[in-house]
Amino acid sequence: MPLQATEPKNTKPPTLIVANEDGLRELRYDGSEVRALSKTPARMPRFLPGGKDLLFYVRATGEIRKLSLETRAETVSVRPPPIAPCTLVESSSP
């Protein structure tokens, strides 16, 4: 009995997640925008297992944030510890 190809149900065209100083956007492969996801300046977006959430880096704060693709709720996942300012120590020359 020959196998028949079947179309997957509820499929949508593939999209890309693009991150830049304007935030996160979902784009079609032709470059047209599907939707804006976040206005937070973002870098290095990565899908979490399951594909329903993204992690991304915020350069200005050093934070790693999580974005729900379903609700667009954004939470801070990792906040770097504060760094004490450096003090300049003047040395006396001989």
C-alpha positions in Angstrom: 0.0 0.0 0.0 1.6 3.3 -1.0 2.1 6.1 1.5 0.3 9.3 1.0 1.7 12.7 1.9 -0.5 14.7 4.3 -0.4 18.4 5.1 0.3 19.2 8.7 -2.7 20.8 10.3 -2.7 24.5 11.6 0.6 25.4 9.9 1.7 28.9 9.4 4.4 30.2 7.2 7.9 30.2 8.8 9.0 33.4 10.4 12.2 35.0 11.8 12.8 36.8 15.1 14.9 39.9 14.6 16.5 41.8 17.4 18.0 45.3 17.3 17.9 48.7 19.1 14.2 49.1 18.2 13.3 45.8 20.0 12.1 42.4 18.9 10.1 41.8 15.7 8.7 38.8 14.0 9.3 38.9 10.2 8.3 36.7 7.3 11.1 35.4 5.1 10.2 38.0 2.5 11.0 40.8 5.0 7.4 41.9 5.8 6.6 42.4 9.4 4.2 40.0 11.2 4.2 41.7 14.5 6.3 43.8 17.0 7.1 41.7 20.1 8.9 44.1 22.3 10.2 47.7 22.2 13.1 46.9 24.6 16.5 47.2 22.7 17.5 43.5 22.3 20.3 41.3 21.2 20.8 37.6 20.6 17.3 36.2 20.9 17.0 32.5 21.6 14.0 30.2 21.7 13.4 28.2 24.9 12.5 24.6 24.5 8.8 24.4 23.5 9.1 27.5 21.3 6.7 29.6 23.3 9.2 31.9 25.0 12.4 33.8 24.0 15.4 34.8 25.9 17.3 37.9 24.9 20.1 40.1 26.1 19.7 43.8 27.0 23.1 45.5 26.5 22.2 48.7 28.4 21.5 46.9 31.6 23.3 43.6 31.1 20.1 41.7 31.8 18.8 38.6 30.2 15.0 38.8 29.8 12.4 36.3 28.9 9.5 37.1 26.5 6.3 35.1 26.2 5.3 34.9 22.6 1.7 34.2 23.6 1.2 37.1 26.0 4.2 39.3 25.2 4.9 39.5 28.9 8.5 40.4 29.6 10.4 39.4 32.7 13.9 39.8 33.9 15.5 36.3 34.1 19.1 37.3 35.1 20.2 40.7 36.5 24.0 41.1 36.9 25.2 42.0 40.3 26.2 45.7 40.8 29.8 46.5 40.2 31.7 48.8 42.6 33.2 51.7 40.8 37.0 51.7 40.4 39.0 54.2 42.3 42.1 55.7 40.8 45.1 55.3 43.1 47.8 57.8 42.4 51.4 56.6 42.7 54.3 58.7 43.6 57.2 58.5 41.2 60.7 58.5 42.5 
